[in-house]
Amino acid sequence: MRTRETIAALIPHQGLMCLWEEVVEWDEERIVVRSRGHRDPAHPLRSGGQLHAVHLCEYGAQTMAVHGGLLASKHGAVAKPGVLVALRGVQLHLARIDDLPGPLESVARKLIDTGESWQYEFEIRHSGELIAQGRAAVMARPD
């Protein structure tokens, strides 16, 4: 199992902005990650004391980043930095997430990988219940 420290070494997000705390499982096409950080009063995305569900899009994008980092490290490389360029079909099934008592779990599946752009679908659950889903596209940052 990979911890927050190993996840932070794979992605550009550091400190509390590294949203995932553990990798549950992963392979070439799919990843499952988990976190309890949404309950932290110091969460960097909180506004007015709440963490709004729209931020689950960032959780989904970071799930992709962790997967890309793991794939690159498996092949002895470092993942190319990317820029989130599109979100599609996003569905949020609640208004906020800071009041959810258990961990969040995200599953992301790679749909397209050109080496310069990637598209994934993601689902985020709490206690087995779907709370967000969508697709995200990332392009490699130009040098």
Disulfide bonds with the S-S distance in Angstrom:
none
